[in-house]
Amino acid sequence: METTFSIKRFVQFLLKYEQVITMVILCGISIFMFAHYYQNGLGLAYNDARSHLDIGRRVVEGLKPGLAQLGSVWLPLPHIMMIPFIWSDFMWHSGLAGALSGMLGFVVTGLIIQAWLKHLGVGLAGRFVGVALFVANLNILYLQSTAMTELPLLMFMMAGSYYLLKWHDNQKLIYILYAAGFIMLASLARYEGWFLLAFATMLIAIQAFRKKGYAVAEGSVILFCTLAGFGVVLWLLWNQLIFNDALYFAFGPFSAHAQQDQLQDAGILATKGNVLLSVQTYLYALTYNTGAFTAALGFCGAVAFWINRKVSVDRKIGNTLLFVPILFNILALYLGHSVLFIQGISGDTWFNVRYGSMAVPSIAILVGYLMHRAGAMRIALVGLLAFVTFFSFVSQDAVTIDDARVGSSQKNVSEVSGWLHAHAANTPGFILISAASHDAIIFSSGLPMKKFIHEGTGAYWDTAITVPDHRARWIIMRTHDDNDLTWRSVKDTPGMQRYTKVESFPFADIYELKPEYLPALNVDANLPPQK
């Protein structure tokens, strides 16, 4: 009797402080995993992680610091979130300045999964399983420890979707405003947020029309889009003001569209126009990120939810938001706006396989719901999940790490960056380099950002590509590769005859100004005047 009473009190304690306990545990796990990947060096394995950190650093330090360094292709919010921390050399080079937003995203997304399941009427056990599946996913644990942007996006997308789900249940106006605010933030984090904006607008129009007619539907859509679409408008305006083209981010020379065109010309954009291959490719990415057994349980959870007659139509419509990451990625692959390589399906390497991680919270929620409905099978299913999860940790089975270490998302630039650190750290002179092509080299060199002349440095760049021997002591570029902006800009200049190729590496060559021309070299950072 006393034992039963103690268990009851313990359960009551868990229910009362569930969110606080979950938050504390998630914070502890997040910090521990960052420290783990920082110590083994994997936190900076992705080239894109180093590029994100460099973008944030260029805002506060360099030859031409300022908000214009946020650029045009990647959306700005993840880099803006770094600014309070990126000024510290340790925070920059450890990756912590960028990982903090991912760690926050990890904790908040876990709490939202818990709240989502509670809103669906799922009991404590089902909520625990849902959160545990998310927290114990090695791919999520790795990504939250890096400067990648998946976890901040998941935080904003899941928060916006959660409040939209609540609005579907009771039509309270405040939930539309909450949803709009978070979806606006998602639209400034990654382009998946733009698709969520469109999908959410459609759901609001359908639901408001079903409940209250055309006039209310029109007003609800206008109210939602005014706030939720503000981020998109800001980004278009930014591109117009900085680059004189509102769509520069979409069709400019550094855009994903330009990169996809190169892949298509090379004949390796196989998913474009092929709906079956697009579906297959993304489902494989999803499965690699969640695990085959977990993905199968998620599918069963979806079926169990949508065939449950006790669940209202309103709630079923609201829960279609769980499929937004899947729909977006399949559509992007089909239209050729995205590229994703799965080893054995599309080539012999990995590339962008982390996109499958965007569906992990949705799968976690669906599995949590299934556990709630599983009845007598619950213990067996939980045991199997624990078994699978245990062996994923034992084998370090994380496809995102494979992608970062050996796939197309990584480049071993240590030889180039090591040479620069050894020869340029204590020697006066600037390094001419394209940040678009070689940001990983800039980061890995350990040199201050003000040492580099890149395409974002205004008059420094303009002068250096016209008369490189007047401004750059070293030039880093891929010789004979017109995709490298530095090579394309300086290859025909007379000043290039004054350089010697001192080293040649797989990803870049190093040119150094000949000694006889060093007296005329301008090493003054105050010149030329900035535009």
Buried (B, 14 or more C-beta within 10 A) or exposed (E): EEEEEEEEEEEEEEEEEBEEEBBEBBBEBBEEBBEBBBEEEBBBBBBBBBBBBBBBBBBBBBBBBEEBBBBBBBBBBBBBBBBEBBBEEEBBBBBBBBBBBBBBBBBBBBBBBBBBBBBBEBEBBBBBBBBBBBBBBBBBBBBBBBBBBBBBBBBBBBBBBBBBBBBBEEBEEEBBBBBBBBBBBBBBBBBBBBBBBBBBBEBBBEBBBEEEEEEEBEEBBEBBBEBBBBBBEBBBEBBEEBBEBBBBBBEBBBBBBBBBBEBBEEEEBBBBEBEEBBBBBBBBBBBBBBBEBBBBBBBBBBEBBEEEEEBEEBBBBBBBBBBBBBBBBBBBBBEBBBBBBBBEBBBEBBBBBBBBBBBBBBBBBBBBBBBBBBEEEBEEBBEBBEEBBEEBEEEEBBBBBBBBBEBBBBBEBBBBBBBBBEBBEEEEBBBBBBBBBBBBBBBBBEBEBBBBBBBBBBBBBBBBBEBBBBBBBBBBBBEEBEBBBBBBBBBEBEBBEBBEEEBEBEBBBBBBBEEEBBEEBBEEEEEBEEE
